[in-house]
Amino acid sequence: MTATAAQITKLRRMVNEPTDVTYSNATLQETIELYPTMDENGEAPRVPSTTTPGAMMANPDWTATYDLHAAAAAIWEEKSATNSPNTDFSADGGTYSDSQTFEQAMKMVRFHLSRRSPGTITLVPDKARERTFETNSS
């Protein structure tokens, strides 16, 4: 499943990118889809494979749900990387510090990271490894 137009629009507002000059809709969609999360029914995006022990597969019962705060934090972090904290620039008759822009972007990273969805890790036993261990330890 893919991110919706509404999710892309919301992320665009969260990262202060009103136009697609810097970030295209495709780029924002790709970023959103890097952060799938549990849906409203408690279904995870990936589940243990029913055919391959120890592997994961896409959950057919999962409704596409993404963590927009995690995606926003990633975009803000990327934006902060373009502003070196040790340079100044002049524009409109004034001198501005890239360190101020960098600090503001990093504040936004921290803001969105503090609001991201809690994550869990599902451990999947590797049946092939268990069999190997049992034969080697006998």
Secondary structure as UniProt FT lines:
FT   HELIX           5..14
FT   TURN            15..16
FT   TURN            20..22
FT   HELIX           25..32
FT   TURN            33..34
FT   TURN            40..41
FT   STRAND          46..48
FT   TURN            53..54
FT   STRAND          56..58
FT   TURN            60..61
FT   HELIX           68..81
FT   TURN            85..86
FT   STRAND          88..91
FT   TURN            92..93
FT   STRAND          94..97
FT   HELIX           98..113
FT   TURN            114..115
FT   HELIX           127..137
//
